[in-house]
């Protein structure tokens, strides 16, 4: 552990040190593999934002906020509307999270891109910036967000805070603050304004308000940086003060998680991308069932029964035997396995009301059993198939796709992007948008990506 | 204690019951004296909002948010600018709190009107309502705010939450939800959206961000109600759920404070109005010194020394001997007493940089001593004056003006209003505005008050 400036009481000057790091970090000093992961994060986020854009949660939020929009210079991703940049940050943050399909920092369960990318891309439509500068600010914002999350996790999350919102508002403030060139003092103020707006409760899970969280964190983080830029002052010790963020919202305050290895060890590079549109615990079962389908083809129609051997959390969290809706389907390993076997699907299309109630899915689903095995790794599963002719097949997945050990390849991120985006903006616009996303590092104006994300008129 | 519907675990359905009360309460069932106090609250708030409107805190916030304003249909009180209603709620909430001169619910130290009146009056400029309906919604919003505050105070405040913001967002949501006619279900959603935005840290005290709190609570509460109106759903048990507001943000949850005597016992009628623009502990000293000045006239120039005998909190909180700035002057009982004796002033004009450094004030200030007496009531003081000719004068204040036992009269609220408002919008506009404020119950369109509050162009 490195040493840092500390107060007389021994608490380091966390806010000041972090602010200084944000304003002084150079994009060229971020290692290529870290920048590459930042780009993958952005591509994955954009696919999710387009994919969620037609959800009724977004419709309703838009209806409420539309009469308050300022100059409509920013794109509502995946739609035809435009809004001021702050409201666009809100709506795009909602869209990117509403399908529960976005990125995950596995150590904290933060979904990092929602608050940060939503704020930064909307800002880029009012304050133009290059793709390079955008990626630098995005990576720095996510780094701040995940490190602040690490410093209070798990106690903070266990108390009931939705950490994507509470840490996210700092990440959005850092990214926007970096992009607009705040001084260290202004960045401290921005952290103060972010800290005092850090909220969002886990009680809201299962309602539209869950998706509101990354959106509002994006909007509030952006405005924190812009207020600071205008000279609106705030505490200089908002993270570590006795009545600051970490002490008030958590029983754990490990500031070494924020300060150690800044600029050399990158939490942002640990980001992961869900291959399937549901809780991570049933990903091994979906992965294994998709592999089986790829191997046996039409014989999926001859399956008599399926026996899953899984980590105990699978049945604890997703043991719903007879889901009735798409949302309930996300909490049924039986439905998820059936959809993967019969349709090869783990995307949002696997969790629609229609598919959950389709007779052939239900018929297969009801032949599936699951056994908890405490010795089974969270990223593993064993699947035993018995066919109608009595023959059997065993598939063991040692580490599922999307886990820490088997990250999505770029091609898999592409496939995930396409599956979502085509349904919302069509094939042609999807192809163009995806190609442009990967070219972000070379773009003179990153807002071109936002403008390419809309429904063709 | 009355009984209420309860969950199997014994926790009453606080959110549902409170929402039902908000939507079903009729203005005509609010007793005249409660309505009268609501009117006094509104008049006092408007004077503070005009008085604070020229503060640089407001200038800086306006500079940052102006580029994001939607249709400029709402008044920025005390100024020439206009904003969309949500941003007007934010700015007016800042203005009304920035001089630390607004109203106080003494049981919780909530400043009730800031979040609620700021939201409701701005809303009235986009959705017209009568003065009667405005007062009904204002009183109901403040009632919700103070009851929710009571349910978690003091533990919640002691942990570090600025309760004016955390409880205020519920009050603003309730007032706006009442005014726009939400259903019970929508009102529950609005409370969910408010709960998940309840934030604001005491760490921000002493910075501009403190005033941001009631403003943001007003804006967020308003948007919570408008999102709910558009069908944006949320938790139905946001206040009492295990991961809801009261459990996550407080160690104390006394739901009887929220539910008991709803509609018969009124917290809103306990609101109080500061006579002086500083912390309440030095009000007795200012009151006594003003009385002495009124009695002895020019002999204030013959004072040799002053000895105060005060409650111990006075020196603990306001014992600054040599304040250098107006803000520091608020934490100096010596300055405050000198300004009251020499100028008769306890308004914001008593706490300017100029007055704090004026030679004649400093000369008298340095003759003042203070002694803590644990037997002295918080609202009392004894002042012993010694004149240069050796004669003495004793003044004992049993209960200071503005305390629970000696509320400000309407005439004193008027004087407080005028002192602040004249400096910002001048005498003529002040006279017209003050007269209109008192006529609120008879106004067909309460937004006329907002429109009368501006700088004449």
HADDOCK unambig.tbl for C-alpha pairs under 7 A between the chains (distance, minus, plus):
assign (segid A and resid 57 and name CA) (segid B and resid 232 and name CA) 6.70 0.50 0.50
assign (segid A and resid 60 and name CA) (segid B and resid 230 and name CA) 5.63 0.50 0.50
assign (segid A and resid 60 and name CA) (segid B and resid 231 and name CA) 6.14 0.50 0.50
assign (segid A and resid 60 and name CA) (segid B and resid 232 and name CA) 5.67 0.50 0.50
assign (segid A and resid 61 and name CA) (segid B and resid 227 and name CA) 6.30 0.50 0.50
assign (segid A and resid 61 and name CA) (segid B and resid 232 and name CA) 6.46 0.50 0.50
assign (segid A and resid 63 and name CA) (segid B and resid 230 and name CA) 6.39 0.50 0.50
assign (segid A and resid 64 and name CA) (segid B and resid 226 and name CA) 5.83 0.50 0.50
assign (segid A and resid 64 and name CA) (segid B and resid 227 and name CA) 5.16 0.50 0.50
assign (segid A and resid 64 and name CA) (segid B and resid 230 and name CA) 5.66 0.50 0.50
assign (segid A and resid 68 and name CA) (segid B and resid 70 and name CA) 4.73 0.50 0.50
assign (segid A and resid 68 and name CA) (segid B and resid 71 and name CA) 6.72 0.50 0.50
assign (segid A and resid 68 and name CA) (segid B and resid 84 and name CA) 6.10 0.50 0.50
assign (segid A and resid 69 and name CA) (segid B and resid 69 and name CA) 6.82 0.50 0.50
assign (segid A and resid 69 and name CA) (segid B and resid 70 and name CA) 4.51 0.50 0.50
assign (segid A and resid 70 and name CA) (segid B and resid 68 and name CA) 4.73 0.50 0.50
assign (segid A and resid 70 and name CA) (segid B and resid 69 and name CA) 4.52 0.50 0.50
assign (segid A and resid 70 and name CA) (segid B and resid 70 and name CA) 3.64 0.50 0.50
assign (segid A and resid 70 and name CA) (segid B and resid 71 and name CA) 6.90 0.50 0.50
assign (segid A and resid 71 and name CA) (segid B and resid 68 and name CA) 6.71 0.50 0.50
assign (segid A and resid 71 and name CA) (segid B and resid 70 and name CA) 6.90 0.50 0.50
assign (segid A and resid 84 and name CA) (segid B and resid 68 and name CA) 6.09 0.50 0.50
assign (segid A and resid 159 and name CA) (segid B and resid 248 and name CA) 6.09 0.50 0.50
assign (segid A and resid 160 and name CA) (segid B and resid 243 and name CA) 4.98 0.50 0.50
assign (segid A and resid 160 and name CA) (segid B and resid 248 and name CA) 5.98 0.50 0.50
assign (segid A and resid 193 and name CA) (segid B and resid 209 and name CA) 6.78 0.50 0.50
assign (segid A and resid 196 and name CA) (segid B and resid 199 and name CA) 6.13 0.50 0.50
assign (segid A and resid 196 and name CA) (segid B and resid 200 and name CA) 4.33 0.50 0.50
assign (segid A and resid 196 and name CA) (segid B and resid 201 and name CA) 5.24 0.50 0.50
assign (segid A and resid 197 and name CA) (segid B and resid 199 and name CA) 5.49 0.50 0.50
assign (segid A and resid 197 and name CA) (segid B and resid 200 and name CA) 5.93 0.50 0.50
assign (segid A and resid 198 and name CA) (segid B and resid 199 and name CA) 6.28 0.50 0.50
assign (segid A and resid 199 and name CA) (segid B and resid 196 and name CA) 6.12 0.50 0.50
assign (segid A and resid 199 and name CA) (segid B and resid 197 and name CA) 5.50 0.50 0.50
assign (segid A and resid 199 and name CA) (segid B and resid 198 and name CA) 6.29 0.50 0.50
assign (segid A and resid 199 and name CA) (segid B and resid 199 and name CA) 5.64 0.50 0.50
assign (segid A and resid 200 and name CA) (segid B and resid 196 and name CA) 4.33 0.50 0.50
assign (segid A and resid 200 and name CA) (segid B and resid 197 and name CA) 5.95 0.50 0.50
assign (segid A and resid 201 and name CA) (segid B and resid 196 and name CA) 5.24 0.50 0.50
assign (segid A and resid 201 and name CA) (segid B and resid 243 and name CA) 6.68 0.50 0.50
assign (segid A and resid 201 and name CA) (segid B and resid 244 and name CA) 6.55 0.50 0.50
assign (segid A and resid 202 and name CA) (segid B and resid 243 and name CA) 6.14 0.50 0.50
assign (segid A and resid 203 and name CA) (segid B and resid 235 and name CA) 6.69 0.50 0.50
assign (segid A and resid 203 and name CA) (segid B and resid 238 and name CA) 6.88 0.50 0.50
assign (segid A and resid 203 and name CA) (segid B and resid 243 and name CA) 4.90 0.50 0.50
assign (segid A and resid 203 and name CA) (segid B and resid 244 and name CA) 5.47 0.50 0.50
assign (segid A and resid 204 and name CA) (segid B and resid 234 and name CA) 6.12 0.50 0.50
assign (segid A and resid 204 and name CA) (segid B and resid 235 and name CA) 5.36 0.50 0.50
assign (segid A and resid 207 and name CA) (segid B and resid 233 and name CA) 6.07 0.50 0.50
assign (segid A and resid 207 and name CA) (segid B and resid 234 and name CA) 5.07 0.50 0.50
assign (segid A and resid 207 and name CA) (segid B and resid 235 and name CA) 6.49 0.50 0.50
assign (segid A and resid 208 and name CA) (segid B and resid 232 and name CA) 6.34 0.50 0.50
assign (segid A and resid 208 and name CA) (segid B and resid 233 and name CA) 5.47 0.50 0.50
assign (segid A and resid 208 and name CA) (segid B and resid 234 and name CA) 6.01 0.50 0.50
assign (segid A and resid 209 and name CA) (segid B and resid 193 and name CA) 6.80 0.50 0.50
assign (segid A and resid 209 and name CA) (segid B and resid 233 and name CA) 6.57 0.50 0.50
assign (segid A and resid 209 and name CA) (segid B and resid 234 and name CA) 5.29 0.50 0.50
assign (segid A and resid 226 and name CA) (segid B and resid 64 and name CA) 5.83 0.50 0.50
assign (segid A and resid 227 and name CA) (segid B and resid 61 and name CA) 6.30 0.50 0.50
assign (segid A and resid 227 and name CA) (segid B and resid 64 and name CA) 5.16 0.50 0.50
assign (segid A and resid 230 and name CA) (segid B and resid 60 and name CA) 5.62 0.50 0.50
assign (segid A and resid 230 and name CA) (segid B and resid 63 and name CA) 6.38 0.50 0.50
assign (segid A and resid 230 and name CA) (segid B and resid 64 and name CA) 5.66 0.50 0.50
assign (segid A and resid 231 and name CA) (segid B and resid 60 and name CA) 6.12 0.50 0.50
assign (segid A and resid 232 and name CA) (segid B and resid 57 and name CA) 6.69 0.50 0.50
assign (segid A and resid 232 and name CA) (segid B and resid 60 and name CA) 5.68 0.50 0.50
assign (segid A and resid 232 and name CA) (segid B and resid 61 and name CA) 6.46 0.50 0.50
assign (segid A and resid 232 and name CA) (segid B and resid 208 and name CA) 6.33 0.50 0.50
assign (segid A and resid 233 and name CA) (segid B and resid 207 and name CA) 6.07 0.50 0.50
assign (segid A and resid 233 and name CA) (segid B and resid 208 and name CA) 5.48 0.50 0.50
assign (segid A and resid 233 and name CA) (segid B and resid 209 and name CA) 6.56 0.50 0.50
assign (segid A and resid 234 and name CA) (segid B and resid 204 and name CA) 6.11 0.50 0.50
assign (segid A and resid 234 and name CA) (segid B and resid 207 and name CA) 5.07 0.50 0.50
assign (segid A and resid 234 and name CA) (segid B and resid 208 and name CA) 6.01 0.50 0.50
assign (segid A and resid 234 and name CA) (segid B and resid 209 and name CA) 5.28 0.50 0.50
assign (segid A and resid 235 and name CA) (segid B and resid 203 and name CA) 6.67 0.50 0.50
assign (segid A and resid 235 and name CA) (segid B and resid 204 and name CA) 5.34 0.50 0.50
assign (segid A and resid 235 and name CA) (segid B and resid 207 and name CA) 6.49 0.50 0.50
assign (segid A and resid 238 and name CA) (segid B and resid 203 and name CA) 6.87 0.50 0.50
assign (segid A and resid 243 and name CA) (segid B and resid 160 and name CA) 4.97 0.50 0.50
assign (segid A and resid 243 and name CA) (segid B and resid 201 and name CA) 6.67 0.50 0.50
assign (segid A and resid 243 and name CA) (segid B and resid 202 and name CA) 6.13 0.50 0.50
assign (segid A and resid 243 and name CA) (segid B and resid 203 and name CA) 4.91 0.50 0.50
assign (segid A and resid 244 and name CA) (segid B and resid 201 and name CA) 6.53 0.50 0.50
assign (segid A and resid 244 and name CA) (segid B and resid 203 and name CA) 5.48 0.50 0.50
assign (segid A and resid 248 and name CA) (segid B and resid 159 and name CA) 6.09 0.50 0.50
assign (segid A and resid 248 and name CA) (segid B and resid 160 and name CA) 5.97 0.50 0.50
